[in-house]
Amino acid sequence: MSDDTTARYLPVSKAAALLGVHRTTLARAVREGSFPSRQIGKRRMVAERDVIGRGQ
């Protein structure tokens, strides 16, 4: 079962900085569905655990 209720989320711009890619590149991946995300308010947010896992 997913633990999304306690997951911390980062905006696309901060997640892109941590991954070392341009925010537009990450935004495109989110839009295409190849990077999991969640919409919180008007912003697309990426789970911090997904960013940390892919950044290594």
Contacts in CASP RR format, 6 or more apart in sequence:
PFRMAT RR
TARGET T0000
AUTHOR 0000-0000-0000
METHOD contacts of the structure
MODEL  1
MSDDTTARYLPVSKAAALLGVHRTTLARAVREGSFPSRQIGKRRMVAERD
VIGRGQ
4 38 0 8 1.000
4 47 0 8 1.000
7 47 0 8 1.000
7 48 0 8 1.000
7 49 0 8 1.000
8 47 0 8 1.000
8 48 0 8 1.000
8 49 0 8 1.000
9 38 0 8 1.000
9 40 0 8 1.000
9 45 0 8 1.000
9 46 0 8 1.000
9 47 0 8 1.000
9 48 0 8 1.000
10 18 0 8 1.000
10 45 0 8 1.000
10 46 0 8 1.000
10 47 0 8 1.000
10 48 0 8 1.000
10 51 0 8 1.000
11 43 0 8 1.000
11 44 0 8 1.000
11 45 0 8 1.000
11 46 0 8 1.000
12 23 0 8 1.000
12 26 0 8 1.000
12 27 0 8 1.000
12 30 0 8 1.000
12 37 0 8 1.000
12 43 0 8 1.000
12 44 0 8 1.000
12 45 0 8 1.000
12 46 0 8 1.000
13 23 0 8 1.000
15 26 0 8 1.000
15 46 0 8 1.000
15 51 0 8 1.000
16 22 0 8 1.000
16 23 0 8 1.000
16 25 0 8 1.000
16 26 0 8 1.000
16 27 0 8 1.000
17 23 0 8 1.000
18 51 0 8 1.000
18 52 0 8 1.000
18 55 0 8 1.000
19 26 0 8 1.000
19 51 0 8 1.000
19 54 0 8 1.000
19 55 0 8 1.000
26 35 0 8 1.000
26 46 0 8 1.000
27 44 0 8 1.000
29 35 0 8 1.000
30 37 0 8 1.000
30 44 0 8 1.000
30 46 0 8 1.000
35 46 0 8 1.000
35 50 0 8 1.000
36 46 0 8 1.000
36 47 0 8 1.000
36 50 0 8 1.000
37 44 0 8 1.000
37 45 0 8 1.000
37 46 0 8 1.000
37 47 0 8 1.000
38 44 0 8 1.000
38 45 0 8 1.000
38 46 0 8 1.000
38 47 0 8 1.000
39 45 0 8 1.000
END
